[in-house]
Amino acid sequence: MNALTLPDIAAQASRQALPLDWVGMCGIALPILIDGQRLAATADAGVSLDDGTARGIHMSRLYLALEMLDQQPLTPALLLNVLQRFLDSHEGLSNNAYLRIHTDLLLKRAALVSPLAGWKSYPVSVEARLENQMFHVELKIDVAYSSTCPCSAALARQLIQQQFIDDFANIPLQHEDVLTWLGSAGGIVATPHSQRSSAQLHVQLQGELLPLTELIDNVEAALGTAVQTAVKRADEQAFALANGQNLMFCEDAARRLNLALKRSDAIKAFHLKVIHAESLHAHDAVAESRWTRNPA
Ligand SMILES: Nc1nc2c(ncn2[C@@H]2O[C@H](COP(=O)(O)OP(=O)(O)OP(=O)(O)O)[C@@H](O)[C@H]2O)c(=O)[nH]1
């Protein structure tokens, strides 16, 4: 029989006595439960190493605490339980615990007109920390949308007016001729540029809920022209109309989102960034906005 015990390097004393802010593992694969969906996720799990004389933390204890996440729906209460287990298993070593979860939330989205629907994915990170006995949960969500430049639209309209002046100078207007002109590329000579745009939300939560779907729905409603999934021509035409009625600079998008997020009781603070990946030039138009709820 082999009576050797396994060496435990983590239990040794550190050669340089120095506390560390974050020690743990990044990119752990695990399934999580959100809104009844089981999603593939990766987790970064860590603790502070406040005992500077200890050689290392116990990675396996953090890893095993993550088991709770594949059995119960993701809520702030569950995140707190996991973080508390991180600390309980590192008594005397760690005062602060951290967990980041990255996933892609899949939501089914109906087409604008046709009876079709398709899936849309939203990159989501949930970040929880138990620091100085204070618990915080933050969400990061990216939402893609379409934006059409209001300046470009006005300039295009002016060109169309000029073309109308040129084409119908000294010609008595006939309804039929004007209708044909309106439907021709020779009449509607200019179109405004649109761009696929992105709203990056960083939200600090308060309360018991993790309102991911509700938050995304509110953001898409505020922006008005969400990126579509299944599209037939009727849907594309409805999308063209929606964009024409929803011209926006990046400043407009940021202001709309600011107002929409402030209305959510689940949000304590936010930092939002909208990025319009311009087709006019090779750089982006960007606006940011921050807000913190006044204490009640
Ligand atoms: N602390 C630390 N552990 C590491 C690192 N890289 C790999 N590990 C391994 O993580 C494994 C798990 O460590 P522990 O949680 O301390 O394992 P254990 O001693 O069997 O578990 P406990 O009895 O609960 O302490 C060990 O085999 C370590 O070698 C590292 O950079 N730091």
The ligand as a Gaussian input file, in Angstrom:
#p B3LYP/6-31G(d) Opt

LIG

0 1
 N       -3.807000      28.100000      -6.097000
 C       -3.533000      27.660000      -7.347000
 N       -3.889000      26.379000      -7.680000
 C       -3.646000      25.981000      -8.963000
 C       -3.045000      26.847000      -9.906000
 N       -2.937000      26.197000     -11.073000
 C       -3.465000      24.976000     -10.886000
 N       -3.886000      24.815000      -9.597000
 C       -4.418000      23.548000      -9.068000
 O       -5.700000      23.575000      -8.548000
 C       -5.892000      22.329000      -7.906000
 C       -6.926000      22.438000      -6.827000
 O       -6.395000      23.118000      -5.710000
 P       -7.119000      22.992000      -4.278000
 O       -8.494000      23.534000      -4.366000
 O       -6.240000      23.606000      -3.237000
 O       -7.194000      21.396000      -4.172000
 P       -7.196000      20.451000      -2.909000
 O       -6.068000      20.799000      -2.018000
 O       -7.305000      19.067000      -3.414000
 O       -8.573000      20.839000      -2.253000
 P       -8.827000      21.247000      -0.722000
 O       -8.552000      20.033000       0.097000
 O      -10.287000      21.668000      -0.709000
 O       -7.901000      22.374000      -0.400000
 C       -4.512000      21.907000      -7.398000
 O       -4.163000      20.673000      -7.960000
 C       -3.613000      23.055000      -7.905000
 O       -2.348000      22.621000      -8.336000
 C       -2.640000      28.154000      -9.494000
 O       -2.082000      28.947000     -10.258000
 N       -2.922000      28.513000      -8.208000

